[in-house]
Amino acid sequence: MTLDYFGIFAKYWEAGKVKTRLAASIGNQAASEVYCALLNHLITSLNSVADRRVIAYTPTDKVKEFSVFPHWQKTPQSDGSLGARMADYFVETFAAGARRVVLIGSDCPDVTPNVIEEAFEALAHSDVVLGPTFDGGYYLVGMAQKFHDIFSEITFSTESVFEETLSLAKRNGITCHCLNRLNDIDQIDDLKQYLQQLEDTRSAGDASTMEAVLFEELVNICPLDEPSDRQSKSSNEEAS
């Protein structure tokens, strides 16, 4: 029997600790609320994928805060760099009995059940599956049967992460399937682009209920009229 595990790497949404590049434009509190909206959207929309669904959270003392998401197992992330934490997650999940494991972050709201299904299907004939982003990273990584070390030689948070990972896999004889590129939301321009995308989808009558809800949440948090003024106001409020 093939046991599929799907995981989301998530961080507790303390203002000033998440979406820091976005916060430079809209303020820490608004950036935290955007992060929460994106995370909630992904957890809700992907609530039925795979045989097991896991939220791998950090910091380790925040399990109570993540209990608001039912029907998902919760496990703390290990210590160390992003690459080390992902490696530990895959090793531990295969040790728990998984045969195929897919992991995403919380930055890419365009990840749908169809994307996850395609990732698991790719692992029927590939060792690794990657979902690249337009900024040079990847929004999804998956492995079949066992842990394949595609993390230890990579410098994360750079524009070359995806290409470096592909090169490492090739050198080590690891077969890799690539999904379509998607945008993640790290900075103000990413958020503007995504809001416009949702608005266009809504105008065409093609938005799902969950996409419509996410659009309203994001617009209420950040109308994006004068982001620099919002940051200045936020900074003044935090200093007072």
N, C-alpha and C positions, 0 to 999 in steps of 0.2 A: 504493500500500500504506500502510495506517495503522500507524504505529509507536508503540506505547504504552510510555511510560516511567513507572515507579513508584518513588518515592523516599521514604526515611525520613531525617529530620534527627535525628542522634544525637550525643550528647556523651560524651566519655570519662568513665567512672564513678568518678572520683577522689572519695573521701570528703570531704565538705565543699564540693564544687563542683556536686553534682547534688541535686535534690530538697531544697532548703534549707528550704522551708516544712514539708515532712514531717519533716525532720531536727530541727526545733524540738520535735517530740513524741517521736521515737523514737531520736534520735542520728544522727550523721553516717554511721557505718559501716552501720547497719541501713538507712538511707535509700539509701545507695549500692547495697546488695544488692537492695533493692526495685527500684531503677532497672534494674539488670542483668536481673532476672527479667522485668520488663515488656518490655524491649528484646528479650531473647532470645525471649520468647513471640511478639512481633509478627513478628520476622524468620523464625522457624520456621513460624508459621501462614500467613504471606503469601509463602512461598518459591516459589510457582508462578504468581503473578499477573503480568499484563502481559508484554510482549515483552522488556523490559529492567528489571532491578531494581538500584537504586543506594542505597548508604548514603552520605549526605553527612555527613561526620564533622568534629568539632572537639574539641580543638585540632588544628592541621594536622600536628603531629609524632607523632600517635598512630596512624598507618596500620597499624603492626605489630600493635597491640592489636586492631584491627578485622578483622585477617586470620583470626580464629577463625570468621568467618561466611563460609563458601564460597558459591559460586554467586551472589554479589552483587558488582557493580562497586563500587569505593570511590572517592570523590572528596572532597577537602577542601572545607569551606565557606569562603566568602570572609570578609573582615573586615567589621566594621560592625554595625549594629543588626540585629535579627531580620528586619525588613522588607527591609533592604538585602540581607541574605544570601539570603532567599527569592527576591527579584527576580533576583539574579545567578544563582541556580540555574536558574530558569525560562529566562532568556535563554540561558544556556550549553547547556541541554538541548535547546531548540529549535534552536540553532545546530548541535547534533550530529546533527540529523535527526529529532527527535521530532515527532509530529503531535498527540499528546495526552499531557499530563503531569499526574500526580497525586502530591501530596506530603503526608506526614503527619509528626507528631512521634512521640515515644515515650511519651506520657502516657496514651494511651487504649487499653487492652487489649481493648475491645469492638469494635475495628475488625477485621472478618472479610473473607475473600475476597469474600463477597457484597456487602459495603459498597464495596469497591474496584471490583468489576464494575459496580455501579450508578453509581459516580462516572464511570467511563469511558463508560458508555452515555449518561449525561446530557450529556457533552461532544460527542455527536453532534449536539445541537441547541442547546447553550448555549455561550457563550464561557467561562464560569467555573462551577465547582461548588464549593460550600462545605459542610462538615459542622460545624454549630454544636455547642457544648458548653453545658451548663446554667449554667456560670459566666460566660457572655458572650463567650467566645472561639470558636475553631474548631479542630477536631482534624484537618481535612483541607481542602486547597485544590487545585484542579485547573484547568487551562487547555487550550484547544483552539487549534491552528494557530499561535499566536504569543503572545508575552508581552503581558498586559494589566496595566497598572499599577494595582493595587488595594492597594498597600502604602505608597506614599510619604507619604500624608497621615494615616496611622493611628498613634495612640499605643498601642503594644502593652502587654500585661500589665495591661489594665484590663477592667472589666466591660462596656464598650461596643464592644469591638473588632469583634465580628460585625456589630452594627447600623451602625457607622461604615463598615465595608467594603461592606455592602449599599448604603448611601446613596451612597458614592463610585462604586460600579459604576453605579448608576442615573443619576447626574449625567453620567457619561461615556458613556452609551449602551451599557454592557456588559451583556449578558444573563447572568443568574445562576440556577442551579438549586441548591436547598438540600436536603440529605439530612436524615435523622432526627437529632434531638439525641441526643448520648451524653455520658456522664460521663467526665472525665479525672481522673487521680489526682495531686493537688497537695498535699493536706493530709491529716491523720490521719482526719478524718471521711469523706473520699473513699475512703480505703483500707478503713476499716471497712465502708462501704456496699458496696464491691466484693467484699470477702470474704464478706459475708452473701449477696450475690447469687450468688456461686459455690457457697456452701454450700447454698442453696435449690435451685440447679440440680442439684447432685450428689444431694441428697436425693430429687429427683424422677426421678433416673435419666437426666437429659437432658444431662449434662455431656460434652463431648468429651474425648478422651484428653489433648489439650493443655491444656484448661481444668482438668482434674483435676491434672495435673502442676503447673500454675501455682499452683493453690490450695495444694498441699502445700508448694511452695517459699515462698510468701508467709507461710503460717502458721508455718513453721519459722523464718523470719527475724524475724517480728513477730507473736507471739501476741496482742498488743494487750490484755493483761490489765491492766497498769498502765503506760501509756505515759509518764506524767510521771516515774515512778521509773526507767524505762529511760533517759530523757534525762538525769536526774540522775546515774545510774550511769555513762553514757557520758561525760558531761562530766568526772566525777571521774577516770575512767580516762585520758582524753586529757590531763588536767592533770598526772597523776602521772608 
